[in-house]
């Protein structure tokens, strides 16, 4: 695995931004922004989807402790239905950037879509979470914070198995929706093929 890049341009403050939870049927989409010191290295750091849950959870406090600044936000299922998932993801990343304790000079955005805001220059980077350390760190924070919330929500709605499926359209989650219906945390704009659209 190639080593992640510390920055796109030396000498400026760059914040990496990523989201987690675009595909689930339930729960918020989470977004994170992270500014890392240029000398930050960790052998486990990578795209969070390529890491084990245990490694993500072990890296989270390291990132939060050693980052120059970090922020995580959640965009609710209701807002996702109102904005659509792409716009909700972008809004979440923008909000996370605004919450940073240090203002960045430049944003590194995972993916290929973003919207200008606050006059901040940015670059979208396809597979950015496997390219830049700051985006990878943001992916870890977004994913771990979201998983933590889904486990917490599963205590209120144990029949949906959110502590295992994190709200994604697994067979057990779809069966639970068919049996128990929808919760306030389900996204009404997501229509699994296995379910009658009238449920949503």
N, C-alpha and C positions, 0 to 999 in steps of 0.2 A: 504494500500500500504506500503510495506516494505521500510524503509529508505535507500536511496542510500549510497553506501560505498564511503568514502572519498579517499581511496587509496587501492592498492593491497598489498603494503609493506610500512610500516611506515618509515619515514626518508629519502626517496629518492624523487626526483622531477619527477613526473609522468605526462605525457600529454595524455589527452583523445582525440581520433580522431574519426570523423564520417563524413558521407557524406549525401547529400540530392539531390534528382533528378535523381535516376537511372532509373526510369520507364517512364518518359515523352517522348513524340515524338519530343519535341522542347525545346530549351534552354540548357545552360550548366549544367553539374553536379557540385555542389559546395561541397567543403570539408573544414573542420575546425579542428584546433588543439587548445586545451585549457589546461592551467595549472592553477588549482585552489588552493587557500590556503587551508590547511587541515581542517580549521575550517569553511569553507564556507557551509552554509545551506540556503535553501529556500524551503518553503512548496510546491511551484508550480513546482519545477524542476523535470522533468521526461523525458522519451522518448518523443521527440517533437511531434511524431505522435499521442500521447495520450493527447496532450495539445490543448486547443483552440488557434486559431490564435491570439486573443487578449492577452492571457497569454504569448504566445511565444514572441510577440512584446514587452510586458511589461518587460519580463525577459531579453531580449537582452541587453539593456543598463546597467542593474545591473551586468550581467556577464562581459560585456566589461569593466566596471569600477572596479570591484572587483577582476578580475582574475589577477594572477601573470603575465601571458602572454597569448595572444590569436592571432590567425591568420586565415584568411579565403581566399581560392583560388577558382577560377572557371576554369573548363576545357571545352572548347568550343565544340559545336556540331561537328564541323569538326574534332577535335582531338578525340572525342568519336568514330566517324566513323573509324578513322585510327587505334586507339588502341584497341577498343571494350570497352564496358561500365565498365567491371570489372577492366581492367588495367587503364582506365581513372580515376576511383574512387580511386584506389591505388595511382596513380601518383598525384592526387589532395591532398590526405592526406600527402604524402611525402613532397610536396611543402609547404603545410601549416606548417608542423613541421620545415622545414628549415627557414621559415619566423619568427618563434617565437623569441622574444627578449631575452628569457632565454632558454638555452639549457637544455632539459630534460635528465634525467638519463634512463628513461624507457617510453615506449609507450603502452597505452591501446587502442586497436583497436576494434571498433564495428564490429561484424561479425566473419567469420571464414577464411578469406583470406587476406593475406598481403604479401609483399615482403621485404626482408632485404635491408637496405640501411644505409649508413653513420655509420656502425658498431653499431647502436642503438639497444639494446635488446627490445623485444616487446612481448606482449601476445594478441592473438585474443580472444574476448569474445562474444559469442553468446548472443544476447539480452543485450549487454553491456550498451546500452543507458538506460536500465531500471535497471542496476546494479551499475554502477559507476557514481558519480556526474560529473566528468570531461568529460566523454563520453556524458552524457546527455546534458551538457552545450555545447559541440561541436555540438551536433545534433540541438540544438536550434539556434546557430549561423549560421550553414550551411543552415538550413531551412529558417530562416528569411532573410538572405542575398540573397538567391536564389529567394524567393518570391518577394522581393523588385525589383530585376532585371527583373523578368517576368512582373511585373506591369509596369515597365518603358518601356520594349519592346512592351507591348500591346498598348502603345500610338502610336507607329510607325506602328503596325499591329493590329488595333482594331478588325478586322473581325474574328480573331481567338479566342478571349475571354480569352487571357492568364492572364488577371487580375483576372479571376475567376477560370480557370482550371489549371493554372500554367504550361501549356504545356502538361498535362496528356491526355491520349486518351479518353476524354469524347465524348459523341455523338455530341455535338455542335462543338468541335474541329475537329472531323473527317469529319463532314459535311462541315466545312469551307475549309479543305484541298481538299475535293472533288470538291468544287466550285471554289476556288481561287488558288489551287496548293500549292507548297512548297515555303518557304522562306529560306534565308541563315541560319536561326537559326534552321531549322528542321534537325533532324538526319536521314540521308539517310539509315542507317543500321537498323532502326526500321521499321518493316513492320506490321502495324495493319491488322488483318484478314479482317476487313470491307472494306479495300481499295485494289485496284488492285496493285500488287507488282510493276508494271511498273511505277507507280507514284514515286516510291522510287528508 
